[in-house]
Amino acid sequence: MRGILPIAAEWARAGRPFAMATLVAVSGSAPREVGASLIVSAEGEVFGNVSGGCVEGAVYEQCLEAIRSGTASVETFGYSSAEAFSVGLSCGGVIEVLVRPIPPGGVAARDVLLLAEREARAMQVTYTLLVEGADLGRGVIDQTAPPSSGAVTITLGSPPRLILVGAVEFAVALSRIAIAAGMRVTVVDPREVFATAARFPGADVVVAWPHRYLESAEADARTAVCVLTHDPKLDVPALRAALASDAGYVGVMGSRQTHEERLERLAAESSGAGAGSGSGSPESGSGSGSAKQPVSAEQLERLRSPIGLDLGGRSPEETALSILAEIVADRHGASGRRLSELSGPVHRPLDARVAS
């Protein structure tokens, strides 16, 4: 749903009538997760999708009918259903789609505006949609209904996060495609001349020593940290902090020889008062001066280095694609292999009415 919220909010602010279709249940193999949404204006404009293209034509018509009738409905599409072939659903799963009108100035329109605002501010919010009964199509913000009530709960405002250490050209490219993929991106670099909002549109830019930022950043399993600096005085302390965090993915750029040298540095003890810890060092001014503990073998096993999948590209954009591909594969526990070399469903079976 987050992908269509900016456009939906524009339409709501302008007082334009439209309809929203939301994927509310998935069984078996399907290309999209619960919460995927599509919006259609009264003039026929369309944004978003609920199935990756399989049933969009039928859902589009249902949205136009919802605008005309002012009533909500739940439509079911499945491979074995009579209409499946006519609408193109061939992935083998069954999906349910809630189609509801969003009239100007109504409660649903106000919900869209509030959800868009919270999503833009990365403020977590739950949106519960009723999919059965007399209140079919009604939405409730920040109140999760019990499963027996016939509802689907969508969590917004907490997109996967990407922290880029080093405001280099590879980071520029990676930031751009990660934002397009729906990630919240933060770029950290102590060099003000490189760490600028102009170079990283749409990202949060932090001018600071990366390890200090990472020590205080809230990282969880949906957080990826990519160290792209090629500078030991920056990347080694940053990797120590990243590997000690709960980040689900930690990767670092460099050759295999650089990787071996970096492993030696990470495994060895280092002192904040040691060589190179003058005013220009990331360790200076830390207030501790105590010896750094070596990174454990378990932590080192989490490190992705050299970073990315083997795609063969060399440009910043191609390299960024290989890195993001590895992050996505890790997040979903996938192999990163060619789909043509695998068997079974392309999309992993899902049975859910809760989305995040």
Order of alpha helices (4+ residues) and beta strands (2+ residues): alpha-beta-beta-beta-alpha-beta-alpha-beta-alpha-beta-beta-beta-beta-alpha-beta-beta-alpha-beta-alpha-beta-alpha-beta-beta-alpha-beta-alpha-beta-beta
